[in-house]
Amino acid sequence: MSDEATADGAAPTANAGYDEWIDALADGTGYALVCPEGHGSLPPRRVCPECGSSSLAEEPLPDRGEIETFTVVHVPSPRFADDAPYTTAVARFGPVRLTGIVRGVDGVDDGDEGAGGDAVAVGTTVEVGVGERETDGGRIVTFRPVGT
């Protein structure tokens, strides 16, 4: 989905599945789509990417997840120009992995050149939320380490 208006100034077409999901995440009711085999995926999926089942049920995301990998971004895409440097991570929440920006860590929110890379580690327990990009205010998935 594009955040930009069309050539005639109209609002972009919404990606209803994703928009509903990020709204739920912001409200604290985030969910994963889970098939009868237990494979997890995220909206706007209509079919399980693992087994092809079209029987997907919404299951609540766990309250906490664990960082599986991360990197510090120093050369961002234009949408994140004012956010750099920042730490982006992939964290497992039950049956799904989410990609988000790490917030609430020394060096991440204060513009420190290290962008929190030294304070984030594989295995860090995080909570998920929704924040805004500094550059344009677009909504993004965020992670906040538990206890900070």
C-alpha positions as CSV (number, residue, x, y, z in Angstrom):
1,M,0.0,0.0,0.0
2,S,1.2,3.5,-0.8
3,D,0.9,6.3,1.7
4,E,0.9,8.8,-1.1
5,A,-2.1,10.4,-2.8
6,T,-2.9,9.5,-6.4
7,A,-2.2,11.9,-9.2
8,D,-5.7,13.4,-8.9
9,G,-5.2,14.0,-5.1
10,A,-7.4,11.2,-4.0
11,A,-6.5,9.0,-1.0
12,P,-4.7,5.8,-1.9
13,T,-6.6,2.5,-2.0
14,A,-6.4,1.0,1.5
15,N,-5.1,-2.5,2.1
16,A,-8.0,-3.5,4.3
17,G,-6.4,-6.7,5.7
18,Y,-3.2,-5.0,6.7
19,D,-4.8,-1.8,7.9
20,E,-7.2,-3.8,10.1
21,W,-4.3,-5.8,11.5
22,I,-2.2,-2.8,12.4
23,D,-5.3,-1.1,14.0
24,A,-5.7,-4.3,16.1
25,L,-2.0,-4.2,17.0
26,A,-2.3,-0.5,18.0
27,D,-5.4,-1.4,20.2
28,G,-3.5,-4.2,21.9
29,T,-5.5,-7.0,20.2
30,G,-2.9,-8.1,17.6
31,Y,-3.4,-11.4,16.0
32,A,-1.9,-14.0,13.7
33,L,-3.8,-16.0,11.1
34,V,-3.3,-19.7,11.9
35,C,-4.3,-22.7,9.9
36,P,-5.5,-26.1,11.3
37,E,-1.9,-27.4,11.0
38,G,-0.7,-24.6,13.3
39,H,1.2,-22.6,10.7
40,G,1.0,-18.8,11.3
41,S,0.9,-15.9,8.8
42,L,-0.2,-12.3,8.8
43,P,-2.9,-10.4,6.9
44,P,-3.8,-10.0,4.2
45,R,-3.2,-13.7,3.5
46,R,-6.2,-15.7,2.4
47,V,-4.3,-19.1,2.2
48,C,-1.7,-20.6,4.5
49,P,1.7,-20.1,2.8
50,E,3.0,-23.4,4.3
51,C,0.2,-26.0,3.5
52,G,-2.3,-24.1,1.3
53,S,-5.2,-24.4,3.7
54,S,-7.8,-21.7,3.2
55,S,-9.2,-22.3,6.7
56,L,-7.4,-19.5,8.7
57,A,-8.5,-18.4,12.2
58,E,-7.4,-15.3,14.0
59,E,-5.4,-16.2,17.1
60,P,-4.1,-13.6,19.6
61,L,-0.4,-12.7,19.4
62,P,1.5,-13.6,22.5
63,D,2.2,-10.5,24.8
64,R,5.9,-11.0,24.3
65,G,8.2,-12.1,21.6
66,E,12.0,-12.7,21.1
67,I,14.4,-11.0,18.7
68,E,15.8,-13.5,16.3
69,T,17.9,-11.1,14.2
70,F,18.5,-7.3,13.9
71,T,20.6,-4.7,12.1
72,V,21.4,-1.1,12.5
73,V,20.3,0.9,9.4
74,H,22.6,3.9,8.6
75,V,21.5,4.4,4.9
76,P,17.7,4.3,4.9
77,S,15.1,4.3,2.2
78,P,13.5,7.8,1.7
79,R,10.5,6.9,3.9
80,F,12.9,6.5,6.9
81,A,15.4,9.3,6.1
82,D,14.7,11.2,9.3
83,D,14.7,8.0,11.5
84,A,18.3,7.0,10.7
85,P,20.2,5.5,12.2
86,Y,17.7,3.0,13.6
87,T,17.6,-0.6,14.6
88,T,15.3,-2.9,12.8
89,A,14.6,-6.4,14.0
90,V,12.7,-9.6,13.3
91,A,11.1,-11.0,16.4
92,R,9.1,-14.3,16.9
93,F,5.7,-13.9,18.4
94,G,4.3,-17.5,18.7
95,P,3.6,-18.8,15.2
96,V,4.7,-15.7,13.3
97,R,7.8,-13.4,12.8
98,L,7.2,-9.7,12.8
99,T,9.6,-7.1,11.4
100,G,9.8,-3.8,13.3
101,I,11.8,-0.9,14.6
102,V,13.3,-1.1,18.0
103,R,12.4,1.7,20.3
104,G,13.0,2.5,24.0
105,V,16.7,1.5,24.1
106,D,19.5,3.8,24.9
107,G,20.9,5.1,21.6
108,V,17.8,4.3,19.6
109,D,15.5,7.2,20.5
110,D,18.1,9.8,21.2
111,G,19.8,10.0,17.8
112,D,23.0,8.3,19.1
113,E,25.2,7.2,16.2
114,G,25.1,3.6,17.4
115,A,21.3,3.5,17.2
116,G,21.0,1.0,20.0
117,G,22.8,-1.8,18.2
118,D,25.0,-2.4,21.3
119,A,21.9,-2.6,23.5
120,V,19.9,-5.0,21.4
121,A,20.8,-8.7,21.2
122,V,19.4,-11.9,19.7
123,G,17.2,-13.4,22.4
124,T,16.0,-10.0,23.8
125,T,12.4,-10.2,25.0
126,V,10.2,-7.5,23.4
127,E,6.7,-6.3,23.4
128,V,5.1,-5.2,20.1
129,G,3.3,-1.9,19.4
130,V,2.6,0.7,16.7
131,G,4.7,3.8,16.3
132,E,5.2,6.5,13.6
133,R,8.0,7.1,11.2
134,E,9.8,10.4,11.9
135,T,10.0,11.2,8.2
136,D,6.3,11.2,7.3
137,G,4.3,10.0,10.3
138,G,3.4,6.7,8.6
139,R,2.5,3.8,11.0
140,I,5.1,1.2,11.7
141,V,5.5,-1.9,13.9
142,T,7.7,-1.2,16.9
143,F,9.4,-3.4,19.5
144,R,10.2,-2.3,23.0
145,P,12.4,-4.4,25.1
146,V,10.7,-5.7,28.3
147,G,11.8,-3.9,31.4
148,T,12.8,-0.6,29.7
